[in-house]
């Protein structure tokens, strides 16, 4: 196996494994637990699920499939009954702490659809496709995000960084919030 093929396989496996954790994390939650709001300044798990899975949906749908996100095309906002329907990247904690789900089964169906779409898209990636430049550098409003630190100042954004930063690393970072949130409502974490 070439180094490039080994890297692509590793990236695919890492993202698929991380998505297993997201599926497990939502599987035993109740609506009350996912919406639990510990106190002002602390986001409910509903925020972390919504923020991250919608970001994965956007990243994979737009960048790898040239399609609109499932959230938009499937009418999931109304099905899930989400109270705050923004991604939450530029909004404040004070705004986003009010995000709640109305229908957790609908959320589970949406999340499963996003993960299935991602898995399918991952089967098509190649090292050459990952090397394709999407923009010569991140725009000014994205210079403070984690991906800007990863790629460095003035560096191009490639398809690789979309998967590595906006899907994989982003998902792991928010999984930590989910594990902490699960502990706050009396459940166990997702890994040992």
ZASE-797948 format. One record per residue (C-alpha): x, y, z. Coordinates in steps of 0.1 Angstrom, whole numbers. Layout:
BEGIN
R     X     Y     Z
R     X     Y     Z
...
This chain:
BEGIN
R     X     Y     Z
R     0     0     0
R    14    34    -9
R    18    61    17
R   -10    81     1
R   -34    52     1
R   -24    45    37
R   -31    81    47
R   -65    81    29
R   -75    49    46
R   -64    62    80
R   -84    94    75
R  -115    75    64
R  -112    51    93
R  -107    79   119
R  -138    98   107
R  -159    66   106
R  -148    56   141
R  -155    91   154
R  -190    90   139
R  -196    57   157
R  -190    76   189
R  -216   103   179
R  -241    75   171
R  -235    59   205
R  -236    92   223
R  -272   100   211
R  -285    64   214
R  -293    63   251
R  -301   100   257
R  -336   112   266
R  -350   145   253
R  -347   159   289
R  -310   149   291
R  -300   163   256
R  -317   196   265
R  -303   198   301
R  -290   232   308
R  -267   231   338
R  -266   269   343
R  -260   302   324
R  -228   302   304
R  -229   264   299
R  -242   250   266
R  -266   220   266
R  -257   189   247
R  -283   198   221
R  -260   227   211
R  -230   204   206
R  -250   179   186
R  -266   206   165
R  -234   226   159
R  -212   197   150
R  -235   174   130
R  -248   204   110
R  -212   214   103
R  -203   179    91
R  -234   180    69
R  -224   213    54
R  -188   203    49
R  -194   170    32
R  -225   180    13
R  -211   212    -2
R  -174   204    -6
R  -174   167   -15
R  -208   162   -31
R  -217   197   -45
R  -251   193   -29
R  -271   213    -4
R  -270   200    32
R  -295   175    43
R  -306   199    71
R  -319   223    44
R  -333   198    19
R  -350   175    44
R  -368   201    64
R  -351   189    95
R  -354   222   114
R  -392   217   116
R  -389   179   122
R  -364   183   151
R  -382   214   164
R  -349   231   171
R  -353   264   190
R  -322   282   177
R  -314   274   141
R  -280   288   135
R  -246   270   133
R  -233   288   164
R  -198   296   151
R  -202   334   153
R  -230   335   179
R  -223   340   217
R  -227   314   244
R  -255   335   258
R  -274   331   225
R  -266   294   219
R  -274   282   255
R  -311   285   246
R  -308   258   218
R  -331   229   225
R  -345   199   205
R  -383   192   204
R  -381   157   189
R  -350   136   197
R  -360   107   174
R  -361   132   145
R  -327   144   155
R  -314   108   156
R  -328   102   121
R  -311   134   108
R  -278   126   124
R  -279    90   110
R  -285   104    75
R  -256   128    78
R  -233   101    90
R  -244    77    62
R  -238   105    37
R  -204   112    51
R  -195    75    50
R  -205    73    13
R  -185   104     5
R  -154    90    23
R  -154    60     0
R  -148    83   -30
R  -118   103   -16
R   -84   100   -30
R   -51   117   -21
R   -53   137   -53
R   -88   150   -45
R   -78   158    -9
R   -49   180   -23
R   -72   202   -43
R   -72   238   -31
R  -106   253   -23
R   -94   288   -15
R   -60   304   -14
R   -65   313    23
R   -93   315    49
R  -114   347    48
R  -109   373    76
R  -139   361    96
R  -123   326    98
R   -88   337   109
R   -96   329   146
R  -109   294   141
R   -90   262   149
R   -84   254   112
R   -66   286   107
R   -41   275   134
R   -38   241   117
R   -30   254    82
R   -11   285    93
R   -12   321    82
R   -17   327    45
R   -19   290    36
R   -45   275    13
R   -75   256    24
R   -76   222     7
R  -102   195     8
R   -79   177    32
R   -84   205    58
R  -121   204    54
R  -121   167    64
R   -93   170    89
R  -104   203   106
R  -141   208   101
R  -151   171   103
R  -125   150   122
R  -108   173   147
R  -139   194   152
R  -159   163   159
R  -135   151   185
R  -134   184   202
R  -171   186   206
R  -173   149   216
R  -155   160   247
R  -184   184   255
R  -208   155   249
R  -190   132   273
R  -189   159   299
R  -226   167   293
R  -234   130   296
R  -216   129   330
R  -237   159   342
R  -269   140   335
R  -257   107   351
R  -245    88   320
R  -211    74   311
R  -187    87   286
R  -181    72   251
R  -145    60   254
R  -123    46   281
